[in-house]
C-alpha cells in the first residue's frame, strides 16, 4: 500500500490508505486539559457561588469594586490592572472576617483573609518565632516592653 504524507491537527503523521499511522509526534493539542482546572460547569459554578459567600463576610461587599478580594477563594485566578481599585480593608479586619466564617469556608480560603504577600510574611515570621529558644523569646519580649513603656504619648508634639 502506498502511504500519504498527511498531518492532521492531532500531530499524527504519515497516514496510510488503510487509516493506520506510522508514528505520532508529541505536541500539545486543544484536547489537553490542565489538571487543576474544574472539569465541569457545575464545579465552576459551585466555586463561584462559594466565592461570593466568602466575600459577603466583608462589610464593604456591596460597595467594593476591587477585582482581587482577599476573602475570595478564587483570588489566584483573578487578574488586576494598574488602574483597578485595591482592597482598602485593614489586614486585621479581613483576618477577623475569616475567623468568623464557618470551618467549611475557612478551609477554602488560601490565605486566611490576607493577600498572598501578607500571608507569606506572617507565615515566615511565625516560623522564625517558633524556631527561637525560650530564652531568646523572653529577650525579644523584654525589648518590646521596654520600647512600649519608653514611648510617652504626652511628650509627643503631635499628640492632641
C-alpha positions as CSV (number, residue, x, y, z in Angstrom):
1,X,0.0,0.0,0.0
2,X,1.1,3.5,-0.7
3,X,1.4,6.0,2.2
4,X,0.4,9.6,2.1
5,X,2.4,12.2,3.9
6,X,-0.6,13.8,5.7
7,X,-0.5,15.6,9.0
8,X,-3.6,16.4,11.0
9,X,-4.4,18.7,13.9
10,X,-3.5,16.0,16.4
11,X,0.1,15.8,15.3
12,X,-0.1,12.4,13.7
13,X,1.9,11.9,10.5
14,X,2.1,9.5,7.5
15,X,-1.5,8.2,7.3
16,X,-1.7,5.0,5.3
17,X,-4.5,4.5,2.9
18,X,-5.8,1.8,5.4
19,X,-6.1,4.6,8.0
20,X,-3.1,3.4,10.2
21,X,-0.3,5.7,11.3
22,X,3.4,5.0,11.2
23,X,4.2,7.1,14.3
24,X,3.0,10.0,16.3
25,X,4.7,13.3,17.1
26,X,4.4,14.7,20.6
27,X,2.5,18.0,20.7
28,X,0.0,19.8,22.8
29,X,-3.5,19.8,21.5
30,X,-6.7,21.5,22.2
31,X,-7.7,18.3,23.9
32,X,-5.1,18.8,26.6
33,X,-6.8,19.9,29.8
34,X,-4.8,21.3,32.8
35,X,-5.2,19.0,35.8
36,X,-6.1,21.8,38.2
37,X,-9.0,23.3,36.2
38,X,-12.6,22.4,37.2
39,X,-13.8,19.7,34.9
40,X,-17.5,20.6,34.8
41,X,-19.6,23.7,34.6
42,X,-21.3,22.6,37.9
43,X,-17.9,22.6,39.7
44,X,-17.1,26.1,38.3
45,X,-20.5,27.4,39.3
46,X,-20.2,26.0,42.8
47,X,-16.7,27.6,43.3
48,X,-18.1,30.9,42.1
49,X,-21.1,30.7,44.5
50,X,-18.8,29.7,47.3
51,X,-16.5,32.6,46.5
52,X,-19.4,35.0,46.7
53,X,-20.4,33.5,50.1
54,X,-16.9,34.1,51.5
55,X,-16.7,37.7,50.1
56,X,-20.1,38.6,51.6
57,X,-18.5,38.4,55.0
58,X,-16.9,41.7,54.2
59,X,-18.8,44.8,55.4
60,X,-17.8,46.6,52.1
61,X,-19.1,43.8,49.8
62,X,-21.9,45.8,48.3
63,X,-19.8,48.9,47.5
64,X,-16.4,47.4,46.8
65,X,-15.0,47.5,43.2
66,X,-11.7,45.8,43.8
67,X,-11.2,42.8,41.4
68,X,-8.9,41.0,43.9
69,X,-10.5,40.3,47.2
70,X,-8.5,38.5,49.9
71,X,-11.8,36.9,51.0
72,X,-12.3,35.4,47.5
73,X,-11.5,31.7,47.3
74,X,-10.7,32.2,43.6
75,X,-8.2,35.1,44.2
76,X,-5.4,33.2,42.5
77,X,-7.4,33.2,39.2
78,X,-8.4,36.8,39.3
79,X,-6.5,39.4,37.3
80,X,-5.9,43.0,38.0
81,X,-4.8,46.1,36.1
82,X,-2.8,49.1,37.5
83,X,-5.9,51.3,37.2
84,X,-8.1,48.9,39.2
85,X,-9.1,49.8,42.7
86,X,-7.4,47.8,45.6
87,X,-9.0,46.5,48.7
88,X,-8.8,49.2,51.4
89,X,-9.9,47.0,54.3
90,X,-7.4,46.7,57.1
91,X,-5.4,43.5,57.3
92,X,-6.5,42.7,60.8
93,X,-10.2,43.3,59.9
94,X,-10.0,41.0,56.9
95,X,-8.5,38.3,59.1
96,X,-11.3,38.8,61.7
97,X,-13.8,38.3,58.9
98,X,-12.1,35.0,58.1
99,X,-12.1,33.9,61.8
100,X,-15.9,34.5,61.8
101,X,-16.5,32.1,58.9
102,X,-17.7,28.5,59.3
103,X,-14.9,25.9,59.1
104,X,-16.1,24.8,55.6
105,X,-15.5,28.3,54.2
106,X,-12.3,28.8,56.2
107,X,-10.7,25.8,54.6
108,X,-11.5,27.1,51.1
109,X,-9.7,30.5,51.5
110,X,-6.0,30.1,50.6
111,X,-4.5,33.0,52.7
112,X,-6.9,33.3,55.7
113,X,-8.2,36.7,54.6
114,X,-4.7,38.1,53.8
115,X,-3.2,38.8,50.4
116,X,-0.6,36.3,49.3
117,X,2.4,38.5,50.1
118,X,1.0,39.4,53.5
119,X,0.3,35.8,54.3
120,X,3.9,34.8,53.3
121,X,5.4,37.4,55.6
122,X,3.2,36.4,58.5
123,X,4.0,32.7,58.0
124,X,7.7,33.4,57.8
125,X,7.6,35.5,61.0
126,X,5.6,32.8,62.8
127,X,8.2,30.1,61.7
128,X,11.1,32.3,62.8
129,X,9.4,32.9,66.2
130,X,8.7,29.2,66.7
131,X,12.2,28.3,65.9
132,X,13.6,30.6,68.6
133,X,14.6,29.3,72.0
134,X,12.5,30.3,75.1
135,X,15.4,32.4,76.3
136,X,15.6,34.3,73.0
137,X,11.8,34.8,73.0
138,X,12.0,36.3,76.5
139,X,14.7,38.7,75.3
140,X,12.6,39.9,72.4
141,X,9.5,40.3,74.7
142,X,11.6,42.3,77.2
143,X,12.9,44.7,74.5
144,X,9.4,45.2,73.1
145,X,8.0,46.0,76.6
146,X,10.9,48.4,77.2
147,X,10.2,50.1,73.9
148,X,6.5,50.3,74.6
149,X,7.0,51.9,78.1
150,X,9.6,54.4,76.9
151,X,7.3,55.9,74.4
152,X,5.4,58.5,76.3
153,X,2.5,59.9,74.3
154,X,2.3,63.2,76.3
155,X,5.9,64.1,75.2
156,X,4.9,63.7,71.5
157,X,4.2,67.2,70.0
158,X,1.7,65.6,67.5
159,X,-0.4,64.1,70.4
160,X,-3.6,66.2,70.9
